[in-house]
Amino acid sequence: MTSILSENTAAENKSANYVANFFKEHKIGQALKQSNFFKQKGFPCKDLLQF
């Protein structure tokens, strides 16, 4: 059963990397700042959107 868990984790990490690369490549963080998309405290909006 441990191999199934490690396969799922590897797949999740791979998809998370795709999303992170997309955000970097298309400068989503900068676009959010320019559109005044912000919060006062807590996790950054970009991280919440990316999640």
MARMI-137697 format. One record per residue: residue number from 1; x, y, z of N, C-alpha, C in turn. Coordinates in pm, 1 decimal, always signed. Atoms other than C-alpha are relative to their C-alpha. Layout:
N
<node><num>NUM</num><n_east>X</n_east><n_north>Y</n_north><n_up>Z</n_up><ca_east>X</ca_east><ca_north>Y</ca_north><ca_up>Z</ca_up><c_east>X</c_east><c_north>Y</c_north><c_up>Z</c_up></node>
...
# end
This chain:
51
<node><num>1</num><n_east>+80.6</n_east><n_north>-120.7</n_north><n_up>+0.0</n_up><ca_east>+0.0</ca_east><ca_north>+0.0</ca_north><ca_up>+0.0</ca_up><c_east>+84.3</c_east><c_north>+126.1</c_north><c_up>+0.0</c_up></node>
<node><num>2</num><n_east>-80.9</n_east><n_north>-121.6</n_north><n_up>-3.5</n_up><ca_east>+284.8</ca_east><ca_north>+243.1</ca_north><ca_up>+52.8</ca_up><c_east>+34.6</c_east><c_north>+48.5</c_north><c_up>-139.6</c_up></node>
<node><num>3</num><n_east>-32.1</n_east><n_north>-43.1</n_north><n_up>+135.8</n_up><ca_east>+359.6</ca_east><ca_north>+245.9</ca_north><ca_up>-319.5</ca_up><c_east>-114.1</c_east><c_north>+82.1</c_north><c_up>-60.2</c_up></node>
<node><num>4</num><n_east>+114.0</n_east><n_north>-76.9</n_north><n_up>+49.7</n_up><ca_east>+8.6</ca_east><ca_north>+373.9</ca_north><ca_up>-394.3</ca_up><c_east>+6.4</c_east><c_north>+142.2</c_north><c_up>+54.9</c_up></node>
<node><num>5</num><n_east>-9.1</n_east><n_north>-132.6</n_north><n_up>-60.0</n_up><ca_east>+56.0</ca_east><ca_north>+661.4</ca_north><ca_up>-151.7</ca_up><c_east>+111.7</c_east><c_north>+81.9</c_north><c_up>-63.8</c_up></node>
<node><num>6</num><n_east>-109.8</n_east><n_north>-75.3</n_north><n_up>+58.5</n_up><ca_east>+390.3</ca_east><ca_north>+757.7</ca_north><ca_up>-297.9</ca_up><c_east>-31.3</c_east><c_north>+39.6</c_north><c_up>-144.8</c_up></node>
<node><num>7</num><n_east>+39.4</n_east><n_north>-35.3</n_north><n_up>+136.7</n_up><ca_east>+247.5</ca_east><ca_north>+748.2</ca_north><ca_up>-651.7</ca_up><c_east>-95.3</c_east><c_north>+118.4</c_north><c_up>-0.2</c_up></node>
<node><num>8</num><n_east>+94.5</n_east><n_north>-111.5</n_north><n_up>-8.7</n_up><ca_east>-37.9</ca_east><ca_north>+979.1</ca_north><ca_up>-549.6</ca_up><c_east>+72.3</c_east><c_north>+128.8</c_north><c_up>+35.9</c_up></node>
<node><num>9</num><n_east>-74.6</n_east><n_north>-118.2</n_north><n_up>-40.2</n_up><ca_east>+202.4</ca_east><ca_north>+1218.5</ca_north><ca_up>-381.0</ca_up><c_east>+82.9</c_east><c_north>+53.1</c_north><c_up>-115.8</c_up></node>
<node><num>10</num><n_east>-80.6</n_east><n_north>-42.4</n_north><n_up>+114.8</n_up><ca_east>+427.9</ca_east><ca_north>+1225.6</ca_north><ca_up>-685.3</ca_up><c_east>-88.2</c_east><c_north>+67.8</c_north><c_up>-104.7</c_up></node>
<node><num>11</num><n_east>+91.8</n_east><n_north>-59.2</n_north><n_up>+98.1</n_up><ca_east>+130.2</ca_east><ca_north>+1299.4</ca_north><ca_up>-911.9</ca_up><c_east>-47.4</c_east><c_north>+138.0</c_north><c_up>+46.5</c_up></node>
<node><num>12</num><n_east>+42.6</n_east><n_north>-128.9</n_north><n_up>-53.7</n_up><ca_east>+12.8</ca_east><ca_north>+1581.0</ca_north><ca_up>-682.9</ca_up><c_east>+111.5</c_east><c_north>+103.1</c_north><c_up>-10.8</c_up></node>
<node><num>13</num><n_east>-113.7</n_east><n_north>-91.8</n_north><n_up>+10.6</n_up><ca_east>+360.0</ca_east><ca_north>+1734.7</ca_north><ca_up>-674.3</ca_up><c_east>+21.2</c_east><c_north>+43.7</c_north><c_up>-144.3</c_up></node>
<node><num>14</num><n_east>-18.9</n_east><n_north>-31.9</n_north><n_up>+141.3</n_up><ca_east>+383.4</ca_east><ca_north>+1717.8</ca_north><ca_up>-1052.7</ca_up><c_east>-104.1</c_east><c_north>+101.2</c_north><c_up>-46.4</c_up></node>
<node><num>15</num><n_east>+104.7</n_east><n_north>-93.4</n_north><n_up>+41.4</n_up><ca_east>+49.5</ca_east><ca_north>+1892.4</ca_north><ca_up>-1102.9</ca_up><c_east>+16.6</c_east><c_north>+134.8</c_north><c_up>+69.3</c_up></node>
<node><num>16</num><n_east>-25.1</n_east><n_north>-126.2</n_north><n_up>-70.3</n_up><ca_east>+137.9</ca_east><ca_north>+2153.7</ca_north><ca_up>-839.6</ca_up><c_east>+111.1</c_east><c_north>+77.4</c_north><c_up>-69.0</c_up></node>
<node><num>17</num><n_east>-108.3</n_east><n_north>-66.4</n_north><n_up>+71.3</n_up><ca_east>+458.2</ca_east><ca_north>+2227.6</ca_north><ca_up>-1030.4</ca_up><c_east>-49.6</c_east><c_north>+61.2</c_north><c_up>-130.8</c_up></node>
<node><num>18</num><n_east>+57.6</n_east><n_north>-54.3</n_north><n_up>+123.1</n_up><ca_east>+260.3</ca_east><ca_north>+2275.0</ca_north><ca_up>-1353.4</ca_up><c_east>-74.2</c_east><c_north>+130.5</c_north><c_up>+28.8</c_up></node>
<node><num>19</num><n_east>+77.3</n_east><n_north>-119.2</n_north><n_up>-35.4</n_up><ca_east>+31.9</ca_east><ca_north>+2524.9</ca_north><ca_up>-1182.3</ca_up><c_east>+94.5</c_east><c_north>+113.9</c_north><c_up>+38.0</c_up></node>
<node><num>20</num><n_east>-95.9</n_east><n_north>-102.0</n_north><n_up>-41.2</n_up><ca_east>+324.1</ca_east><ca_north>+2711.2</ca_north><ca_up>-1022.5</ca_up><c_east>+73.5</c_east><c_north>+57.7</c_north><c_up>-120.8</c_up></node>
<node><num>21</num><n_east>-67.6</n_east><n_north>-47.1</n_north><n_up>+120.9</n_up><ca_east>+504.1</ca_east><ca_north>+2730.5</ca_north><ca_up>-1356.9</ca_up><c_east>-92.0</c_east><c_north>+87.8</c_north><c_up>-84.8</c_up></node>
<node><num>22</num><n_east>+96.3</n_east><n_north>-81.0</n_north><n_up>+74.2</n_up><ca_east>+188.8</ca_east><ca_north>+2862.1</ca_north><ca_up>-1524.7</ca_up><c_east>-11.0</c_east><c_north>+138.9</c_north><c_up>+61.2</c_up></node>
<node><num>23</num><n_east>+11.4</n_east><n_north>-128.2</n_north><n_up>-68.3</n_up><ca_east>+156.5</ca_east><ca_north>+3136.4</ca_north><ca_up>-1262.0</ca_up><c_east>+123.4</c_east><c_north>+85.9</c_north><c_up>-25.5</c_up></node>
<node><num>24</num><n_east>-123.8</n_east><n_north>-75.2</n_north><n_up>+24.4</n_up><ca_east>+521.7</ca_east><ca_north>+3236.5</ca_north><ca_up>-1309.0</ca_up><c_east>+8.8</c_east><c_north>+45.8</c_north><c_up>-144.7</c_up></node>
<node><num>25</num><n_east>-14.1</n_east><n_north>-29.9</n_north><n_up>+142.7</n_up><ca_east>+515.8</ca_east><ca_north>+3221.8</ca_north><ca_up>-1688.2</ca_up><c_east>-93.8</c_east><c_north>+111.6</c_north><c_up>-44.2</c_up></node>
<node><num>26</num><n_east>+100.5</n_east><n_north>-97.8</n_north><n_up>+41.1</n_up><ca_east>+201.0</ca_east><ca_north>+3432.2</ca_north><ca_up>-1721.7</ca_up><c_east>-10.7</c_east><c_north>+118.4</c_north><c_up>+95.9</c_up></node>
<node><num>27</num><n_east>-9.3</n_east><n_north>-112.0</n_north><n_up>-95.0</n_up><ca_east>+290.1</ca_east><ca_north>+3666.7</ca_north><ca_up>-1432.4</ca_up><c_east>-134.9</c_east><c_north>+31.4</c_north><c_up>+65.1</c_up></node>
<node><num>28</num><n_east>+131.7</n_east><n_north>-14.4</n_north><n_up>-62.9</n_up><ca_east>-37.9</ca_east><ca_north>+3607.7</ca_north><ca_up>-1252.0</ca_up><c_east>+7.6</c_east><c_north>+88.9</c_north><c_up>+123.8</c_up></node>
<node><num>29</num><n_east>-16.1</n_east><n_north>-82.3</n_north><n_up>-120.2</n_up><ca_east>+93.0</ca_east><ca_north>+3765.6</ca_north><ca_up>-929.7</ca_up><c_east>+0.5</c_east><c_north>+148.3</c_north><c_up>-31.6</c_up></node>
<node><num>30</num><n_east>-3.7</n_east><n_north>-140.1</n_north><n_up>+40.4</n_up><ca_east>+168.8</ca_east><ca_north>+4093.4</ca_north><ca_up>-1107.0</ca_up><c_east>-136.8</c_east><c_north>+47.0</c_north><c_up>-47.3</c_up></node>
<node><num>31</num><n_east>+133.9</n_east><n_north>-36.0</n_north><n_up>+48.4</n_up><ca_east>-172.2</ca_east><ca_north>+4091.9</ca_north><ca_up>-1275.3</ca_up><c_east>-95.9</c_east><c_north>+19.2</c_north><c_up>+117.2</c_up></node>
<node><num>32</num><n_east>+86.1</n_east><n_north>-14.9</n_north><n_up>-117.7</n_up><ca_east>-341.2</ca_east><ca_north>+4043.8</ca_north><ca_up>-937.1</ca_up><c_east>+28.1</c_east><c_north>+131.4</c_north><c_up>+71.1</c_up></node>
<node><num>33</num><n_east>-35.3</n_east><n_north>-126.8</n_north><n_up>-64.7</n_up><ca_east>-150.5</ca_east><ca_north>+4338.2</ca_north><ca_up>-788.3</ca_up><c_east>-52.8</c_east><c_north>+118.4</c_north><c_up>-79.7</c_up></node>
<node><num>34</num><n_east>+45.9</n_east><n_north>-109.6</n_north><n_up>+84.5</n_up><ca_east>-236.1</ca_east><ca_north>+4561.2</ca_north><ca_up>-1084.6</ca_up><c_east>-151.4</c_east><c_north>+15.9</c_north><c_up>+4.5</c_up></node>
<node><num>35</num><n_east>+146.3</n_east><n_north>-8.0</n_north><n_up>-5.7</n_up><ca_east>-604.3</ca_east><ca_north>+4478.0</ca_north><ca_up>-1047.3</ca_up><c_east>-51.1</c_east><c_north>+20.2</c_north><c_up>+143.1</c_up></node>
<node><num>36</num><n_east>+34.3</n_east><n_north>-25.7</n_north><n_up>-141.4</n_up><ca_east>-597.0</ca_east><ca_north>+4556.8</ca_north><ca_up>-671.2</ca_up><c_east>-66.3</c_east><c_north>-119.8</c_north><c_up>+68.0</c_up></node>
<node><num>37</num><n_east>+49.1</n_east><n_north>+123.3</n_north><n_up>-61.6</n_up><ca_east>-667.1</ca_east><ca_north>+4196.5</ca_north><ca_up>-576.4</ca_up><c_east>+89.4</c_east><c_north>-27.4</c_north><c_up>+120.3</c_up></node>
<node><num>38</num><n_east>-83.7</n_east><n_north>+14.8</n_north><n_up>-118.5</n_up><ca_east>-542.6</ca_east><ca_north>+4186.8</ca_north><ca_up>-216.1</ca_up><c_east>-83.8</c_east><c_north>-29.4</c_north><c_up>+123.4</c_up></node>
<node><num>39</num><n_east>+59.8</n_east><n_north>+21.9</n_north><n_up>-132.4</n_up><ca_east>-616.0</ca_east><ca_north>+4096.9</ca_north><ca_up>+145.7</ca_up><c_east>+82.0</c_east><c_north>+79.7</c_north><c_up>+99.4</c_up></node>
<node><num>40</num><n_east>-74.4</n_east><n_north>-76.9</n_north><n_up>-99.1</n_up><ca_east>-513.1</ca_east><ca_north>+4273.0</ca_north><ca_up>+464.2</ca_up><c_east>+101.1</c_east><c_north>-85.1</c_north><c_up>+75.9</c_up></node>
<node><num>41</num><n_east>-96.8</n_east><n_north>+85.4</n_north><n_up>-67.2</n_up><ca_east>-347.5</ca_east><ca_north>+3975.1</ca_north><ca_up>+634.8</ca_up><c_east>-32.8</c_east><c_north>-145.9</c_north><c_up>-26.5</c_up></node>
<node><num>42</num><n_east>+16.5</n_east><n_north>+143.3</n_north><n_up>+23.3</n_up><ca_east>-302.4</ca_east><ca_north>+3601.1</ca_north><ca_up>+619.4</ca_up><c_east>+81.9</c_east><c_north>-44.1</c_north><c_up>-120.1</c_up></node>
<node><num>43</num><n_east>-70.4</n_east><n_north>+52.3</n_north><n_up>+116.3</n_up><ca_east>-192.7</ca_east><ca_north>+3398.6</ca_north><ca_up>+320.3</ca_up><c_east>-12.5</c_east><c_north>+96.7</c_north><c_up>-117.3</c_up></node>
<node><num>44</num><n_east>+10.3</n_east><n_north>-85.4</n_north><n_up>+119.4</n_up><ca_east>-113.4</ca_east><ca_north>+3588.7</ca_north><ca_up>-0.2</ca_up><c_east>-110.7</c_east><c_north>-49.5</c_north><c_up>-94.3</c_up></node>
<node><num>45</num><n_east>+109.9</n_east><n_north>+33.6</n_north><n_up>+92.0</n_up><ca_east>-399.3</ca_east><ca_north>+3600.0</ca_north><ca_up>-251.0</ca_up><c_east>+46.2</c_east><c_north>-93.6</c_north><c_up>-109.6</c_up></node>
<node><num>46</num><n_east>-52.7</n_east><n_north>+83.6</n_north><n_up>+107.5</n_up><ca_east>-181.2</ca_east><ca_north>+3445.8</ca_north><ca_up>-520.8</ca_up><c_east>+8.6</c_east><c_north>-144.3</c_north><c_up>+45.5</c_up></node>
<node><num>47</num><n_east>-11.5</n_east><n_north>+137.4</n_north><n_up>-51.9</n_up><ca_east>-115.5</ca_east><ca_north>+3142.6</ca_north><ca_up>-300.2</ca_up><c_east>-137.0</c_east><c_north>-65.2</c_north><c_up>+16.4</c_up></node>
<node><num>48</num><n_east>+135.0</n_east><n_north>+54.0</n_north><n_up>-14.8</n_up><ca_east>-485.5</ca_east><ca_north>+3099.6</ca_north><ca_up>-224.1</ca_up><c_east>-60.7</c_east><c_north>-33.8</c_north><c_up>-134.6</c_up></node>
<node><num>49</num><n_east>+51.4</n_east><n_north>+24.5</n_north><n_up>+133.8</n_up><ca_east>-579.5</ca_east><ca_north>+3128.4</ca_north><ca_up>-589.2</ca_up><c_east>+69.7</c_east><c_north>-120.8</c_north><c_up>-63.2</c_up></node>
<node><num>50</num><n_east>-78.1</n_east><n_north>+110.8</n_north><n_up>+56.0</n_up><ca_east>-302.8</ca_east><ca_north>+2888.3</ca_north><ca_up>-686.6</ca_up><c_east>-42.8</c_east><c_north>-132.7</c_north><c_up>+62.3</c_up></node>
<node><num>51</num><n_east>+43.0</n_east><n_north>+122.0</n_north><n_up>-67.7</n_up><ca_east>-425.4</ca_east><ca_north>+2634.2</ca_north><ca_up>-428.2</ca_up><c_east>-131.9</c_east><c_north>-48.0</c_north><c_up>-57.0</c_up></node>
# end
